[in-house]
Amino acid sequence: IDLALEPRAHRVPRTRCSFFRGYSSPTMKRKRSVEPSTVERPRTSSTAERHVVQYFRRFRQANDQNSTNGLGGGKQTVPDCQIMTDLLDSVSAAIPTAKMREAEIRQACVALRTFIVAYGVPRTFPGLSAETVLRLAPVASHLRSRQGSVGSGYFDAADEVEALAAACKAAGFTYARSFASKAWCMLGVAVPIYSSEGVAYLKHAGHSLGAHSSYSDYLGAWQAEYHKERPAYMRAAEVHLSATDPLERRCTAEWFAMRGFDVKLMAVGGPMR
């Protein structure tokens, strides 16, 4: 079975998606291939492979010598695989409706702050420090409460990203749309990362986006551009995906292909801002 992306205009209101199920956007339709079995798989372009390998390095090894993160800013001292594991443990362990104990709250807040620093979004959380980490408790509670939307198999990326951004605002921070997309992504949900670099790249590609465009508009533009290059990014992800690492296998090749495309938008879109 092949997965094929289509323009967001054809999306239905909600989509079936879950942790580690790969890209299951509303714009995705499953269809059987009608190509002959002798047709070769798409070649991996050197550019797509470079971007995918760059993200795999971050996922497995973090940054060289704890340098500034070239994939979105921030200081990253642990690899994304560890950040993902810690986030999943802290916001996914308990029953969503269960009252979080103080130790659990602190664990979730610490994991969130580690992620925030690594992904270069602390500016959207003014006043946050190791000493004030419990200010993130409402955000952690929101993530835990939204487990049902993912666990049930239905996840609307646009709605959930905006809802998490609003939860940040309600907790006394900024309306953190970029953080929200990155947080869902690092929880294993295959969603595009919202960034100023991405907005610049997509605007240059002809899409009508602004600094405060909704995630829904960004998602549609991102999907349209990813669709053009998806075969090369998928092939690269399939080639480099570990055959034995359980976390990588659960994330799926599609998730890594999307992260590779996000790397491209960061690298190419940065100078366009």
Protein Blocks (a to p, Z undefined) as FASTA:
>chain_A
ZZddddfklpcfbdcddehkbpadfkbccdddfbdfklccddddfklmmmmmmmmmmmmn
opghhiacfengajdfbdfklmmmmmmmmmmmpcfklccdfklmmmmmmmmmmmmmmnop
mmmmghiafklmmmmmmmmmmmmmmmmmmmnopacfklmmmmmmmmmmmnopacdfklmm
mmmmmnopacddddfklmmmmmmnopacdfkbcfklmmmmmmmmmmmmmmmmmmmmmmmp
cfkbmklmmnommlmmmmmmmmmmmmmmmmmZZ
